[in-house]
Amino acid sequence: MFSTDSNIRECINKSVFMVTVFLLATAARGEWLLMIIYLFKEQIIGPSPTKNSALENRTTEVISESFLERWRLQNLHLMLTMSIVVSFIMFWGIGGVFQYYFYYKRRNQAADWKCQPDKFLTPENEKHEFLLGSANMLLGATVSGFIACYIVNGGYTTLYYNISDRGWLYFLASIPAFYMYIDCLAYYFHRLTHIKWLYINIHKVHHRYHQPTAFSTVAMHPAEFLLHQSYLIIVPFYFPIHVAVYIPTILYVYYYGMMDHSGINMSALWPWQPPSIFHDNHHKYRRYFHVNFGFNSYLFDWLHDTLRKEDRVYGEDIFGGKGQQLLSTKKSS
């Protein structure tokens, strides 16, 4: 009986933890409002307009229409205010609880949960990641506020809600296709920012956090933040995708991105997916850096031979993703 109660409590704790990270992840990117709009769009404004009807509506606009009406941005100020204010409350509130539970309350038991138990961010970098992460969250919340407002006012989207619109085969095939689309672009864009010039001038901002925390997830150069947001945001405007595929996949990717940067030693949920220490190693100062570029699978690191190897040496000044041969290995050969 005692064992059963303990298992139930553990299951509840894990569920609460996952939901907390989901909420924190959407808040960090300022997309909580956009997710709600996508989920309940038909209840709010009815069925999606077709591209032709959207074009026809534009041709019937009268000259007296305001700029906001013309671009389907009525009540923009309300959407932006709601998006930004709630994002800050969630990001600071949930993020604060997250940090308190692990990095304050359990700091002395770091060996039980932390990827780098003997190292923590300096107070200066803690402040830096919090402020930069908050600034990018504000940027993301603003972009999401514009998009949510556009959708609410009848803006065109390729997101659909009835599986029968495109059939079960398309629906099922779109799940791995969308997942691999995200993993592919995440890998190549991330590796792109490890080219020497881009790394020094843009991506190095993110790599100052050698022992990343949850707030590090979005603490990066704003240009890089927008780059990674862009290939996720454009999908429901150019590619037909069911809401039940788009939202859960995005949430899962956000969840895993948050765990990758949390500093918490978490095992992988799926065989193809690396544990959180995989990306934590990527941040280790003077150890790895330009290796382990993937996030949601090993696939592209495996294809391009950029997985960390024990017989190679890596460092911030060793670019290319391959590392260098160990001196002892050179001598023996």
Secondary structure, 3 states (H helix, E strand, C coil): CHHHHHHHHHHHHHHHHHHHHHHHHHHHCCCHHHHHHHHCHHHHHCCCCCHHHHHHHHHCCCCCCCHHHHCCCCCHHHHHHHHHHHHHHHHHHHHHHHHHHHHHCCHHHHHHHECCCCCCCCHHHHHHHHHHHHHHHHHHHHHHHHHHHHHHCCCCCCEECCHHHCHHHHHHHHHHHHHHHHHHHHHHHHHHCCCHHHHHHCHHHHHHCCCCCHHHHHCCCHHHHHHHHHHHHCHHHHCCEEHHHHHHHHHHHHHHHHHHHCCECCCCCCCCCCCHHHHHHHHCCCCCCCCCCCCCCCHHHHHCCCCCCCCEECCCCCCCCCCEECHHHHHHC
